[in-house]
Amino acid sequence: MNLKSKNPFLSSKSFANGNTTVYNADGSMVIDYNDTMTVNGAANKSFLLLFLLIASAVGSWALMGRGVNPYTLIIGGAIAGLVAVLVASFRPQLSPYLAPAYAIMEGLFIGAVTLIFEVMQPGIAVNAVLATFVTFIVCFLLYRFRIVKVTEQFKSIVVAATFAIATYYLVSWLFSMFTSFEPVHYGSSLMSIGISVFVIIIAALNLFLDFNMIEEGAQKKLPKYMEWFGAMGLIITLVWLYVEFLRLLSKLSRD
């Protein structure tokens, strides 16, 4: 059986066969099915990435304690993390290297953001962590017991809503940078709070897509490196969810 495609997503239908190995036309091995993606493997790598992120966040506090500007860590971590995500999207086989790098860079970002919010509103970080953890557990249980089923329609709606949110944030940021325009989600009005709640709901729904991607990847016997790719996607969603909870709790705490 000869397969030329190097994209595990595009060639995933071919993984349903019972062959143990797939070869290129030149005879080189593409995939050894005895060493493929598993749910447990992705879960273990997710815990490792979370550990790296938390350790990096603690490291960022030490750096800021030595006088490093927190906004340097925020901007630098965000840009480096974004680059890692974009590269992994096109070259998932590099995920074993890019996923840990993303976790470390995003840890710098999260650490600096957390400290800024904590200085303004002490105790907010603990509440945001708890809210993120509870949301993760609830979504996992809903998915695990098939109370929420990830259909193609479900995926389309969540992806479309996520893209719309990303576009809105980007356009709002550009307008606020070059004009006196202040996006409605910047304040603490009911409209702003409502937007934050909506974004958190969409971020939480993305967790179902992450769980489904990992499970389907294991079922289709995707390459082992896809465990890192799936774990990276899960951490990306958790970081997004945590930041949105920080913003919502900050709005609710304002007079």
C-alpha positions in Angstrom: 0.0 0.0 0.0 1.6 3.2 -1.1 0.6 6.6 0.2 2.3 9.9 -0.7 0.4 12.3 1.5 2.4 13.7 4.4 -0.7 15.5 5.9 -2.2 13.3 8.7 -5.5 15.0 8.4 -5.9 14.6 4.6 -4.8 11.0 4.7 -6.6 10.0 7.8 -9.2 7.9 5.9 -6.4 5.6 4.9 -5.6 4.8 8.5 -8.8 2.8 8.9 -7.1 -0.2 7.3 -5.5 -3.0 9.3 -2.0 -2.6 7.8 0.8 -2.2 10.4 3.0 0.0 8.2 2.6 2.5 5.4 5.4 3.2 2.9 6.1 5.9 0.4 6.6 5.0 -3.3 10.4 5.0 -2.7 10.1 2.4 0.0 10.7 4.7 3.0 8.4 4.2 6.0 5.7 6.8 6.6 3.9 5.4 9.6 4.4 2.4 11.8 1.0 1.5 13.2 2.6 -0.2 16.2 3.6 3.3 17.3 0.6 5.5 16.8 -1.4 8.1 18.7 -3.3 7.1 21.8 -5.7 9.0 24.1 -3.5 8.2 27.1 -0.4 9.5 25.3 -2.1 12.7 24.4 -3.4 13.1 28.0 0.1 12.6 29.4 1.6 15.1 27.1 -1.2 17.6 28.0 -0.2 17.3 31.7 3.4 17.8 30.7 2.6 20.9 28.7 0.5 22.3 31.5 3.4 21.7 33.9 5.8 23.6 31.6 3.3 26.4 31.3 2.9 26.8 35.0 6.7 26.5 35.6 7.2 29.2 33.0 4.6 31.4 34.6 6.4 31.1 37.9 9.6 31.9 36.2 8.1 35.1 34.7 7.2 36.3 38.2 10.8 35.9 39.1 11.9 37.8 36.1 9.5 40.6 36.9 10.8 40.6 40.4 14.2 41.4 38.9 12.8 44.4 37.0 11.7 42.9 33.7 8.8 44.8 32.2 5.7 42.6 32.3 4.6 43.9 28.9 7.8 42.7 27.4 6.9 39.2 28.6 3.3 39.6 27.4 4.2 40.8 23.9 7.2 38.5 23.5 5.4 35.4 24.8 2.2 36.1 22.8 4.1 36.5 19.5 6.4 33.5 20.1 3.5 31.4 21.1 1.5 32.5 18.0 4.4 31.6 15.7 4.7 28.1 17.3 1.0 27.6 16.7 1.1 28.7 13.1 4.1 26.6 12.3 2.5 23.5 14.0 -0.7 24.0 12.0 1.2 23.6 8.7 3.9 21.2 10.0 2.3 19.0 12.7 5.2 16.6 12.6 7.2 19.3 14.4 4.7 19.4 17.3 7.0 17.4 19.6 9.3 20.5 19.6 6.8 23.3 19.0 4.3 22.2 21.7 6.8 22.5 24.6 8.1 25.7 23.2 4.5 27.1 23.0 3.8 26.1 26.6 7.0 27.9 27.8 6.3 31.0 25.8 2.7 31.1 26.8 3.7 30.6 30.4 5.6 33.9 30.2 2.5 35.5 28.8 0.1 34.0 31.3 2.4 34.8 34.3 2.7 38.5 33.4 -1.0 38.9 32.6 -1.9 37.2 35.9 0.3 39.4 37.9 -1.2 42.6 36.4 -4.7 41.5 37.2 -3.7 40.3 40.6 -2.1 43.6 41.5 -5.3 45.5 40.5 -7.7 42.9 42.1 -6.1 40.6 44.6 -7.5 37.1 44.6 -8.8 37.2 41.0 -6.2 34.7 39.7 -7.3 32.0 42.1 -10.9 32.4 41.1 -10.0 32.4 37.4 -8.0 29.1 37.9 -10.9 27.5 39.7 -13.4 28.6 37.1 -11.2 27.2 34.3 -10.7 23.9 36.1 -14.4 23.5 36.9 -15.3 24.3 33.3 -12.8 21.8 32.0 -14.0 19.0 34.3 -17.7 19.7 33.4 -17.0 19.7 29.7 -14.9 16.5 30.0 -17.6 14.7 31.8 -20.3 15.9 29.3 -18.1 14.6 26.5 -17.0 11.4 28.3 -20.6 10.3 28.9 -21.8 11.5 25.5 -24.2 14.0 27.0 -22.8 16.4 24.4 -22.1 14.8 21.0 -19.7 16.4 18.6 -21.4 16.3 15.3 -20.3 17.9 12.0 -22.9 20.6 12.5 -21.6 21.2 16.1 -18.1 21.6 14.8 -19.1 24.0 12.0 -21.0 26.3 14.5 -18.2 26.3 17.0 -15.5 27.0 14.4 -17.5 29.7 12.8 -18.2 31.4 16.2 -14.5 31.1 17.1 -13.4 32.7 13.8 -16.0 35.5 14.3 -14.6 36.2 17.8 -11.0 36.3 16.6 -12.0 38.6 13.7 -13.8 40.9 16.1 -10.9 41.1 18.5 -8.5 41.8 15.7 -10.6 44.5 14.1 -11.3 46.1 17.5 -7.6 46.1 18.5 -6.6 47.7 15.2 -9.2 50.4 15.5 -8.3 51.2 19.1 -4.6 51.4 18.1 -5.0 53.9 15.4 -8.2 55.8 16.4 -9.9 56.9 19.6 -12.5 54.1 19.2 -13.1 52.1 22.4 -14.5 48.6 21.8 -17.6 47.9 23.8 -16.0 44.8 25.4 -13.3 47.0 27.0 -15.7 48.5 29.6 -17.7 46.9 32.4 -21.2 47.5 31.0 -23.8 44.8 30.7 -23.1 44.6 27.0 -19.4 44.1 27.8 -20.1 41.4 30.4 -22.5 39.7 28.0 -19.8 39.6 25.4 -17.3 38.0 27.8 -19.9 35.4 28.9 -20.5 34.5 25.2 -16.8 34.2 24.5 -16.3 32.0 27.5 -19.1 29.7 26.3 -17.5 29.4 22.8 -14.1 28.8 24.4 -15.6 26.0 26.5 -17.3 24.5 23.4 -13.8 24.4 21.8 -12.8 21.9 24.6 -15.3 19.4 23.0 -13.6 19.8 19.7 -10.2 19.2 21.4 -11.5 16.1 23.1 -13.0 14.8 19.8 -9.8 15.5 17.8 -7.7 13.5 20.3 -10.2 10.6 20.4 -10.6 10.5 16.6 -6.9 10.8 16.1 -6.4 7.7 18.3 -9.1 5.8 16.5 -7.6 6.6 13.1 -4.2 5.6 14.3 -2.6 8.9 13.4 1.2 9.3 13.8 2.6 9.4 17.4 3.5 13.1 17.0 -0.2 13.9 16.8 -0.3 13.3 20.5 1.7 16.5 20.9 -0.5 18.3 18.3 -3.7 17.3 20.2 -2.2 18.3 23.6 -1.1 21.6 22.2 -4.6 22.3 21.0 -6.0 21.5 24.4 -3.6 23.8 26.1 -4.4 26.6 23.7 -8.0 26.4 24.5 -7.3 26.3 28.3 -5.1 29.4 28.1 -7.9 31.2 26.1 -10.5 30.2 28.6 -8.4 31.3 31.6 -7.7 34.7 30.1 -11.4 35.2 29.4 -12.3 34.3 32.9 -9.7 36.8 34.2 -11.4 39.5 32.1 -14.9 38.6 33.1 -14.1 38.5 36.8 -12.3 41.8 36.5 -15.4 43.4 35.0 -17.7 41.9 37.6 -15.4 43.3 40.4 -15.4 46.8 39.2 -17.6 49.4 40.9 
